[in-house]
Amino acid sequence: MTTAVADRTLNALDRCDRCGAQAYVRVVLESSGGELLFCGHHARAVESTLKPLSSDWHDETGRLHEKAPVAID
C-alpha cells in the first residue's frame, strides 16, 4: 500500500465493506497492510477489535455533521 492511497480523503465512491454505505473510516491493518473501509456505524461496531490491530485508523466521521455550502446566485 502506498502512502498516497492511505492519506487521501475518502469520497462518495468509497463504500463500507460491511453494508455498502458511504465509507467515512479507513483502517490499515498492521499485519498485512490491507485496507478496510467502514461507514460510521460499522466503524464504531468494530473499533475495539480492529483498532489495536491497525497501523492507521483514518476517521472522517466528523464530515457527517458538516453543512454543505449553498450557492447564492
C-alpha positions, -999 to +999 in steps of 0.1 A: +000+000+000+013+034-009+013+064+014-006+084-012-035+060-011-036+058+027-036+096+031-062+105+005-096+118+016-125+094+014-151+103-012-186+091-022-171+062-043-156+047-011-181+022+003-184+004+036-171-032+034-199-044+056-230-027+042-221-007+011-230+028+026-205+056+021-173+050+040-160+075+065-133+054+082-103+037+066-084+011+086-050-001+075-041-035+092-006-036+107+000-073+099-008-072+062-011-036+052-046-044+039-072-017+039-108-019+052-134+008+048-164+013+071-194+036+075-195+054+108-219+028+123-198-002+114-165+015+124-179+020+159-190-016+160-155-030+152-133-003+167-125-021+199-114-052+180-096-037+150-080-005+164-053-024+183-045-044+151-043-013+129-013+008+118-037+036+107-072+045+118-083+073+095-117+087+108-136+113+088-170+108+106-168+145+116-178+153+080-212+138+087-221+169+106-208+194+081-233+216+063-230+216+025-222+251+011-251+268-005-246+287-038-263+320-039-270+334-074 
